[in-house]
């Protein structure tokens, strides 16, 4: 919801080529990205979107399985945040399609000169997965501890 609201604002405020400086190397600038991160796969079209749908469906399935298993709530929430970001960009690819189905371009607008141009959905996806990985790596859960062995 936050992702689509920010994109709606950007489409109305920055459509005429307006650029809004935020910091010395950060600005708001509207671009339409046909690929994924850093424009990779820009020429793939619908097959790229089908792959992203399958990937997001698998992630959502995993989130649901974790809920049913009553798995770690924080980890599950982080994965759900990542899936929500993925859904935000899939929405663009499906509902902003012009020439043929599943060819919509993602609305990106946070431009960091030395890095990339991205959006709120990208932040959710990246931070959700990164924080889940960090939590999984650093947090020791009691059910993951090996049982103590007795020496005869």
NORCORPE-V605288 format. One record per helix or strand of 3 or more residues. SS is the DSSP state (helix for helix, strand for strand). FROM is the first residue (numbers start at 1). TO is the last residue. If there is no record, write none. Layout:
((SS;FROM;TO) (SS;FROM;TO))
This chain:
((helix;2;13) (strand;20;23) (strand;26;33) (helix;37;39) (helix;46;68) (helix;73;95) (strand;106;112) (helix;120;138) (helix;142;144))
